[in-house]
Every structure is written in C-alpha cells, then in structure tokens.
Amino acid sequence: MTIRVLLADDQALLAGTFRLLIDSAEDMEVVGMAGNGREAVDLARATGPDVVVMDIRMPGMDGLAATQEICADPALHETHVLILTTFELDEYVAQALRAGASGFLGKDVGPEELLRSIRAVAAGEALLSPTATRTLISRYLARPESRVSAAESLEVLTAREREVVAMVAEGLSNEEIAERMYVSPLTVRTHVQRAMSKVGVQNRAQLVVIAFQSGLVRVEPPRRGTSN
C-alpha cells in the first residue's frame, strides 16, 4: 500500500527537497504541495492524503489552524497530521496536539527518520521527538490541575488498558507491545482504541499526553553534563 503524503510548507526549496525524498521511497508518494494553511486544508479535502506533513508558521492560516480544521473534518478522519517545524517550543507542541496532530518533529530530522516518522503516523502511531516530549510535559502540561484531571480520566480504564497506555507513552509500537504482552498486534490495537474512546481523545499522541499528565508515565529529566 502506498502512503499518500501532502506537504504544507511555505519554504519552496525545503518543500521541494522533502518531495524528492518522499517520492524516492517505494511506499510513498506526494499527492500535493501547499504554501499556506488554507491551501493545505483545501488540498487535503481534494486529495484525501494519509499523512499531511505540516509546517507551523505559514502566511495567512498557519499550520496549527489548518491542523485543527483538517482533524475536525469527518471526511478526513483517516488523515493524520505530522507537524514538522524549526519551532520546537512548548506552546506549539501543546497546541498542535490539542488540534489533533499525531506527531511533532523538528526540521533538523534526518532523511530516514522523517520517512520512518511518516510511516509511523500513517499507521496510527503517536510520534513525539524527545525534546518535544520533555518540553511539553515538564514546562507546559504538567500542571497540578492538569494532573488531577488526567488521573481522573484514566480511572475509567481497565488495568490491562492502563498497561497498554503506559507502553504507548513509552513510544512502543503495537508490534512491540504485543511482544511484551504475548498477544497479537490486533489485540493491542483494540486496547488502544478502547482507551482512546473511554478518555475522549482523537489519537495516540493525545493519549500519550494524558499518560504523562496523570503520572502513569514520567519523563526523566536530562542528566547534567549531557546534551538534549
């Protein structure tokens, strides 16, 4: 199956480079290129891509507003948004995830990592870079009132579902979780979907946020003397 990708970035040279990279992959094709958020929304509705690789800062409608509109459109419920930007800041990460984005990467990502990320998001996986995760949880979302609310939302989950959610937050794929639990990937997927439905989130990325907010999983602070 070919993964259909829409690129949304106002930097033509960079977008062109991404297009060459994505089109060179045997399992991917670029179905459209947008220079701003409004174009991204219109092209998404016209082409129905599997993944939208979305920049944040663009003229007119920005990537966050475009992401929210795409993710709120019932006709695009199978389209996933991967935010790719140089601005890996806490407020952008939080807004992107709340808008419904499935992943968030910095533009310094390597070619192979970008392709792996597109594949992961297309498969319904959550994707957050280590810097984004640490920033998101430790500086913006890990507030006392958020922790209480998130902890209460997880009370509706079974022990098995909590276990699966914790492993999702650790960044494990369905296949990796299945190996640990000695079950099939389909069973894991069912647990994840039920957990998302019960806590009222749109995707795995938002489920990850709740897992950290609730204290179910904790972000280890970086060690002194080491780089992020």
Secondary structure, DSSP 8 states (H G I E B T S, - for coil): --EEEEEE-S-HHHHHHHHHHHHHSTTEEEEEEESSHHHHHHHHHHH--SEEEE-S--SSS-HHHHHHHHHH-GGGTT-EEEEEES---HHHHHHHHHHT-SEEEETT--HHHHHHHHHHHHTT--EE-HHHHHHIIIIII--HHHHHHHHHHHTTS-HHHHHHHHHHHTT--HHHHHHHHTS-HHHHHHHHHHHHHHHT-SSHHHHHHHHHHTTSS------TT---
